């Protein structure tokens, strides 16, 4: 059997800690691989860690062909659901998985839309409402942010922060929140900094990341929110007031960069 280890599928699996990997390795060496590795065709679906250890030590293993999947998207969704159900998966990773599930379901819905329109034109009566006529993505539980939060066992505000991290954070900051070096809140704050400042803070470790997040929050607190006459002035295209406001923000950002650079040095 030509075994294929799909790297895209491995992305849905949190790597084992060194202690967890050692414990699994000892178990396989002592007892063998008792549970079958699950495949879809020649693609390994479940048992990536066991497969790697078995290959390393020449440990024999059994295989099981799954009949649950029709497409690779089905495999992705199944693996995401498996990970979402595990307690050991971090809050951040659960949020990332739930957001990825929404993307897959949305893409599937878009792909199936033309076919559904064609079928609808030739389908009448009760047949149009039969279970067989329904699209797998017709009922999308992750359409709203609240749905994503429920699937990931998070709050809606946490989902917002995770989306921000995914869009704005550098790989170094993402790695820090994945490893638990900083919290989701801190990573979201740091992700609002310029790229080089994010990298510098991440390279400085937990303490520097926390200090950077604190300074971002303090800067936001010091920034007065526009209200009353200021809102009216802005709405009336008061250019001078807007320029002054921008200068103030630039000065605060410059101060923050200087403080961060001093800490790195």
N, C-alpha and C positions, 0 to 999 in steps of 0.2 A: 504493500500500500504506500503510495506516494503522499506522505503527510505534509499538508500545507499549514504553516503557522502564519495567519493573517495579522500583520502589524496593526491594521486598523482595529481589529477586534481586541488585540492586547491593550489598546489604549483605554478600554473600558474596565480594565482590571487594575486595582491598586496593587503595586508591588508589595510583596511580603517584607516585613522587617527582617533584619538579619537573624534575630532570635526565632521568629516564626519559620523562616526558611530552614534553619538548622534543625528545628523540631520536626518539620515535615521530612527532611532528609533522613534523620535518624529513624523515623517511623517506617519509611519506605525500605530502608536498608534492613531493618529488623523484621518487618512483617510482609514486605512485598507490596505491590500496588494492588490493593483489594478492590478498589472501585474502578469501573471501566471509564476510559476516556471517551467523551462524547464527540461525535463527528457529524458533519453535514457534507456528504460526499467525501472528499479527501481533506476538507477544511476542519481543523481542530476547533471545537466550539467550547468545550469545558474540560479543564484539567491541564492548563498551560504550565503551571508550576510543577505538577507531578510529571508531566511529559519531559520537562527540562532535566529534572533529577534522574528520571529513569534512563534518559539518553546518556547522561554523564556516567552512570554506574552500570549500564547494561542490564537494568532491571526489566523483566518482561511485564507487559501490561495487556489487558483486554480492551477492546473497542466496542462502541455501541453507536449504531447509525440512528440519528434522530429523524423522525418523520414529521416534526412540528413545523418545518420551515419550507417555504416556497422560493424565497428570495434572500439575498444577503441582508436586506433591510430587516427581514424577520429575525435573522440571527442577531443583528445589532440590538433590536428591541428586546429580545429575550435576555441577552447579556446585561443590558441596562437594568431590566427588571430584577435580575438576579442580584446585581450589585446594590440596587436601591433597597432590597430586603435584608441586607447584611448590617448588623450593628457596628461592625468595625470600620465601616466606610465613614470618612469625615463629613462634616456638614458641608464644607466647600465642595467636595467631590460629588456628594449627593445632588447639590444644586447644579453642578456642571452636567451631571448625567441626565437630570430632569430636563434641562434646557436642550440638551442634545436630542432627547426623545421627542421634544416638541418639534425640533427641526426636521427629524425624520418623518414624523406624522404629517407635518405641513407639506413637505416635499411629495410625499405619497399622495396626499389629497390633491395637490396641484396636478400631478401626473395622471391621476384617475379622473379628473374633471371632464376632459373631452369625451372619454368613453362613457361617463355617466350621462352627459348631455345627449349623446347619440342614443343610448339605451332608453332615456326618458322619452325621447321623441317617438319611439316605437312601442312603449310600454303603457298599458292602460289598466284601469281597475285596480283590484286588490293586488295583482301581481307586482305592481310598482312598489308595494310596501312589504313585500315578502322578505324574510331574513336573507334569502339567497341573493336578493337584488341589492342589499345594503353593502356599501363600501366598508372595508375594514377600518378606515379612518373617519367614517361618517360621524361617529360620536367621539369627539376629540376632548378628552378630559383635561388636556393641558393647554386649552385655548387661552385661558386667562392666567395672569400672574398668580392668582389665588390657587388655581389648579396645579400649577407648577410647584408652589409652596407645599401644598398638601401631599403631592406625590413624593417630594423630597423630605417631608417632615420638617419643614422650615417655616419661618414667618415670611410674609410678603416682602417686608423690608430687607430681609437677608437675601432674598432672590434679587432684589434691585441692586444690592451691593455686589453680588456675584456677577451679575450682568456687566456692571461697571468695571470690575476687575478683568473680566474676559475681554472687554473692548479696549481698555486703556493701559492695563498693567504690562510691564515688560516681563519676559520669561523668568527673569531673576526673582521678581516679586511674586509671580505665580508659583514658582518653586518654593518660595518661603512660606506662603500660606498653605500650600499642599503638604508641606512637611510639618506644619504646626508651629513654625518659628514665630509667626505673627497671626493675629486673629483676622477674621474676615473684615471687621470694621477698620482695623489698622491698615490692611492691604488696600482697601477701597480708598482710604484717605491718601496713602502714598501714591496710588495710581493716578492721582490728579496732578502730580509733579511732572516736570519735563523728564524725558526718557533718561538722560544722563544722570539726573539726580536720583531717579528711582534705582538705577543700577548701582550707584555709589552707596546708597543707603542699604541695599540688599547685600552688597559685598561686605559692609560693615557689621552684619549680623543683627541679632535680635534687638540689642540696645539701640543701635543707630536707626533701625527701622521704626522702633517705637518713638524715638525722639522726633523723627521726620513726620510721623503721623500726628504727633502732639502739636507740632508747629503748624501743620496744615489746619488742624482744628482751631487753634488759637487765632490764626490769621482770619479764618472765616467768622469767628466770633467778633473780632475787632472790626470787621467790615459792616458798616451800617446798612440795613435793608432800606431800599427806597420806599418811601411812603408819602402820602399827602401831596404837598406842593412839589416834591421832587418827581413824583410819578407824573404829575401834570406837566412839569417842565420838560421831562423827557418826551412825553406824548406830543408836546408842542414843538419838538425838534430844537430844544435849547442846546445848541452845539457846545457852547462854552461850559455849561454844567457837565455835559457828557465828557468833554476833554479833561476837565479837572478830576472827574471820577476815575477815568482811565489812568491818569497820571498817578493817582493815589494807589491804585491797584498795582501798577508797575513798580512803584517804590516798595510796596510791601513784598512783592515777589522777589525783588532784588535783595532785600534784606534777608529773606528766607534762604535764598541761594547762598549768600555770603555766610550765614550761620551754618548751613549744612556743609559748605566747603571747608570751613574752619574745623568742624568736627571730624571730617575725613582726614584732613592733614594731621 
